[in-house]
């Protein structure tokens, strides 16, 4: 914590809470050796500590990004996560309400013969850019929930097209209130005892990932039940429901809880 910029930070934090504010702090998945706009720009010793202990993905390779230069914390390494969570402990003890996760995770990549590729090595083995992006959001959210049951994360749904080398879906979603005449696809959501999703527009194959705490009882499409394993599957380790669809008439999904 930069106490020159925020004198008595704990007192300042609790003052905000007393005023009714919910405090969300900006963070990234980077361990920097150099930072452009911090009071201490050179943090190589901090970076090198993480690199020598194997806490960084990509064998400690450094990426340049808009806040400086550093390496990616390895979410698949339990020792790295223990070290990382210990760095977060102070503000989590104060009761921080969430993270604004900035999008440097989309830079996670490697090179083969000087050619950029959307994967690199992590503690668990080869990891794609998309997998690292999922780890970043999911793992930070799940750890936050262990400290605050109302913990939240803020993540960009879309960035510059070149920032997501393999993160694009096969259809485009528009919000019906801001795009009353969408050109491609509209997503409508109706909450209740079951989750209802309705697509209209271009009929294209797609894979639909949905965060879910438990396995659903049924997944319906246009009133017909979809077969588990064939058209959908639930990943309990990551609390994720994945629906794979090739054809639909109306695109009306209903996901019924147990």
N, C-alpha and C positions, 0 to 999 in steps of 0.2 A: 504494500500500500504506500503510495506517494504521500507522505505526511506533510511535505512542503506545500502540496496543492490542496490537500484535505487535512488540516490540523485536527487532532483529536477525532479521527475518523469514526470510531465507535460511538462517540457522543453525537456526532453529526448524523450518523445512520439512525440512531434511536430517536433523535428529534424528528426526522422524517416520518418514522413509524408512528410516533405520537400524533402527528398531524394527519394521519390516515392514509399516507402514501404507501403503495406497494412498490418496493425497490427492486428493479431489475438491472443487473450489471452487464456491461459489454464484455465479451470474452472471445477468444479464438482457441484453436487447437495447436497453435504454434509455440515453440520454445525458441526464443530469439537469441542470437548472438550479438545482433545489432538492432537498435530501434531508432526510428527517425525522430519521434516527437515525445520522448520521455526524458525525465531529468537526468537519468543515467543511461546514455546511449549505448555504451559498451557493456555487454553482459556475457562475454565469451565464457567466463568461468562457470556461470550458471548453465549455459548451453552445453559446455564440455562435460559437466557433471552428468547431465542426462545422456549425452552421447556415449561416454565411456561405460556407463552402466547398462547400455542397451535399451534405454527407454524410448528411443526414437525410431520410427519406421524408416525404411529406405537406408538402413545402415548409417543413419546420422547425416545423410546428404542434406545440404542446405538449399532452400528455395528463396528467391527474392520475391517479396510481396510488398503491398503498398505501405506497410508499417515497418519495413526493414528486411531482415534476413534471418532465417532460422530453420528448424526442422519440425517435423510433425510428431506429436506425442503418439505412441503406439498403444491404441486402445485394446489390442489383443494381448498385451503383456500384463499379467496381474501385478508384477512388481512395479511397473511403470504407473499403473492405475493407483496403487497405494501411495506412491510418491506424489502423483498429480492431485489426488484427493486431499492429501495433507496440505498442499499449497492452498487449496480452496477452503480449508477447515475454518479459518478465522472468520471470513465473511458469512459462511454458512452457519456458524455458531451464533452470529448476530441475528440471523433469521432472514437472510436475503430471499426474495420471493421468486427469483428466476434469473436466467441468462438470456441475453441477446447474443445468439451464436452467429458471429460474422462468417462470411462465406469463403474463407481461404481454403476450406476443405476441398473445394473443386480444383485446387492446384495440385492435389496429390496425384503423382504420376511418376514415371520413370523414363529411361532412355535406353534404346538398343541401337548401337552403332550411331549414336548421336540423334536418332529419330525419336521424338516423344511418343510414349505409349501410355494408355490409361490404366496402368497397374504398377505396383512396386512390392518389394518384399517387406513383410511385417513379422512379428514374433510367431504368429500362427501359420505363416506361409505366404504365398502370393495373395495380394489383396488388390482389388480393382478400385478405381476412383469411386464408383457407385457404392461399393461396400464400405469404403472409408467414410463417405458422406453419411451413410446409415449409422455406422458406429458413433460418429461424432454427435449426431442429434439424439439417437436413442440412448446411448450410454450416459450422456450428460443429464438427460431428462430423468432416467431411472435412478441415478445416484442422487439427484436433487430431491426426488420424491422420498428417499430414505431419511432426509433431513427436514423436509417440509411437505406435508401431505397435499398442499395446494401449490406446489412448485410448478412453474411454467417455463417454457422456452419459446423464443421467437426466432424463426428461421425463414429466410427468403424462400418463397415458392418458385421464383424464377429470377434468373440473373441474365447477364449478357449471354447470347446463345453459345459463344465459344467457351464460356466458363463451365459448361457441363458437358464434357466430352463423351459421356455415355449415360447421362442422366435424363435424357429426354423420353417422354412417354410417346405412345403412338397416336395420341389424339390430343387435341387442345381443349382446355376447359375455360369457359367464360362465366363470369357471374351475371345472372340474368338481370340484376338491378342496374349494373353499370354498362351492360351490353344487351339492350333489349332485343336487338336483331343480330344475334351471333351468326357468323359466317360458317363456323365449323361445328362446334359441339357445345351444348349447354349441360351443366351439371346442376340438378336440383336436389336438395337434401331435405328430408322430412324426418325429424327425430321423434321417438316414441318407444314403445315396447320392442320395436324392431327398427333397424336402420334401413331407410329406403333411399335408393339412388335412381335417378332417371336421366338417361342420356337421349338427346335428340340431335339430329343432324347427320353427319357423315357416318355410315356404317363401316367401321374398320375394326380389324382384330386388335385386341389390346390386352395388357396385363394390368390388373387393378390391385395395388397393395393397400391394405387398410389396417390401421393400428387397432387391435382388439385385445382386451384383457383375457378373454376366454374363447374357447372354440364355440362357434355357433351351432345351433341345432340343425338349421337348414339354410341353404343359400338358394334363392329362387331367382329366375330370370324369365320375365314375361309370363309369370304364373306357373312355370314348370320348375321342378326341383333340379338343380345341377348335381351331378355325381361327384362325391368327394374323391380326391386324388386325380380324377380325370379332368375336372373343370375347376376345382378349387382345393386348397389345402391350408391347414393351419400350422403355423410355426410357433409352438409354445415357448421356446427359448427366447424368442424375440417379440412375442405377443403380436404376431402379424398374420393376417389373413390375406392370401393371395388368390385372386380369381383370374382365370385365363379364359377368354372368350373369343371365338372366331366369328360367330354370326349371331345377330339378334334382330328382331323385328321392331320392337318398341324401345328396347334398352331399359326396361324397368326391373331393377334389382330390389330384392327384399332379403335382408339378412336377419334371421330370427335367432334370438339368444336362447340358451338352454333353459 
